[in-house]
Amino acid sequence: MNRLSVWLRRETGELRHCGEIRVEAPDAARGGALRGEFRYRADYLQDPAAIALDPIHLPLASKTFSAERPRAGVHGVFEDSLPDDWGRGLLIRRHRLPRARQRVPDLLGCLGEHGLGALAYATEGCSPSPVPLPVKGSQALIEAAERYEEDPDSVEDEELGALFRAASSPGGARPKLLIEDAGRLCIAKLRSCRDRIDMVRVESACLALARQAGLMVPAFRIETFGRHVALLLDRFDVCGLEGRGRRHRLSMQTLLGADDWYQLGYSDLADLIRHVSSRPEQDLPALYRQAFFNALIGNTDDHLKNFSMLHGAEGWRLAPAYDLTPDEPQRGEHVLHFGLGVYRPNQAVLTSLARDFGLSVPASRRIQAEVVDAVRQWQRFFADHGVGKVDIERLAPSLTRRLRDCTDSDINPSSSAG
């Protein structure tokens, strides 16, 4: 039996013991399936400041919740704490975990309080270690991360320790680090050895374009570390005095209970926001704006891990948009459908989608016009953010086609690309 205590770091920085995960040994007769459960502590349930770790699957109640996830053995909210594929590999290597101990419950026990978000974990009878001091961004750290991706054996133990303390992030498989830069806690997104274009600068340009289009995005900047370039994004889960507090976050994948997100679409996200958000009248238009923006730039990697809800003073709200990149390497189809199984959106489909979001025609047309007005300027934004001419030319056919397919003559942007 694997037992883990679950702790919640509040926005004030206070660490609260909230419950326990129990996972039975793998069932060999069922292909190694894991049977797990979670139960809130009685004193946590009595706390007037207690929040449900998952308002849908783990409401505040004095009962045992079965995970019903035989591969992971834990509820999705806990798996959300783990880093992406790149970070998981680093976690496994850092703790020298044999294959039999590379399952989600074991990884959570190793993670402790090193994850993104408000949750922390400890083995039975222990409490999490203090919040680790943030790792300062440096040329040596960035170089070690890039070398690790190309050849894990090239990284020394000391470098591996620094990378482990820094390597946790939501979604995706690209190298990312949690660092401190100029007194601010950031996610540093690095180049990948598999990149065919300068994705660091391209993503920076897409964030600027999204901000121009009216999307809420984290504060971001490009920073150089010697000859290396990183995209730094302020962490939206960090709050409180000296950044010691945390906001609890949940991925849309967890809230929808969707281990197979390929059958879901933006309308499913809209339904979820109606159910969970404390301000759906604000979050629904914001999500539609993001869906329309994703369609125009070709952000086909729009899977459910790339959308989150954050808990704050108002309750659950849509998190800022992140992981906004164009269709490279030109998949064509989005992960999320835009309605009736449509994975290649056009203007008619996007207009119909607005109705699923409950938006009036004037409201949806205003959002569309504002997004089109920004995205038509994409070449200037990309050039201003250091994207090279060759990369712009590579992306141009896809973005030009999408602007044509997803707009019509009734949308009259106030400006166009220069």
C-alpha positions, 0 to 999 in steps of 0.5 A: 500500500502506497500512502501519501499525505496531501498538503495545500499551500494557501495564498497566504503561504500557510501549508494545510494538511488536507487529506491522504492518498492510498494506492494498492500494489499493482494488480498483476491479474489486471495488467498492473492496474492501480486501485487508489482512493483519496479522503479528506482529513476531518479537521480540514473539512471543519476549516471554514477556509477549506476548498475542494481540491476538485469541485467536480470529482472531490467535493468537500465531504467526509467519504472515501473517493475512489480514483477509478483511474487504473493507469495512474491510481490517483485522481487527475488533480494530483497528476496535474502536479507532476511535470511534463514528459521532459520533467518526469524523465528528469525526476526519474533519473534524479531519484534513480527510480527503477521501472517498477517505481515510475508510476504516478504515486511513486513520482508524487512521493519524490516530487514533494513540494517541487511542483507547479501549483498549490499542492504538495506531497509527503510519504506517510508520517512526514510533512513536505519539506519547506518551499524550496528556494527558487533556482536562479536562471543562469547560463550554466543551468540553461546549458545543462537543460539543453544538454540533458535533452540531447544526451541525459548522460552528459549531465553531472549529478550536481547539475542534475540536482539543480535541474530537478529543483527547477524542472516542473511545468504544465503540459507539453514535452519541451524543456521548461524550468521554474526559476527566479529572474530579477526577483520574479518567479518564472517559467523559462521555456527553452529551445528543443533539439527537435525545433525546426524554427526558433520556437522561443521567439515565435512563442514570444511573438504569439503571446504579444499577438494574443495580448493585442487580440485581447487575450489575458496572458502572463507577463513575459519577456525574452532573456539571454543567458550567454548565447542561449535564449529563453522565454520567461513567463511570470508564474500565475500560480504564485502570490502572497508576500515574497511569492510564498503563496500559491493559487490552486490550479486544475487542468481542464483535462482533470475537471472533465475527467478526460483521459482521452481528450481527442473526443472533446471540443471547445463546447465541452469547455464552455459547459464546464465553465458554466458549471465551475466558474464564479464569473462565467459571464466573463470567462465564456467570452474570454475562452471563445476569444482564445478559441478564435485566436487558436483557429487563426494562428493554427495553435493545433496543440490545443489539448486539455492540459493547455487550459486551466482554472485557478482558484482565488478570492472570487472562486474558480476562474479561467487561467491566463492563456498559455502555450500559444504557438502556430501549427508547426510541424503543420499538423492541420487538425486541432486536438479539440474540435470546434463543433460536430467533429470539425478539427479544421475550423472555418468562419461558419463553424466559428460563428456557430461555436459562439452560439454554443458559448451563449454569446450574442451576435454583436458580442461574437462579431466584436470578439472576432473583429478584435482578434482578426485586427491583431492577427492580420499584423502577425508578420510585423509582430513576429519580425519585431520579436526577432523571428527570422525571415526564413521562419516567417516565410515557413509559417506564412502559408498556414496563417494566410490560409487560416485568415482566409478560411476563418474570416469573411467580408463582414469582419472589418478590422480597423487596421491591417498588417503593414 
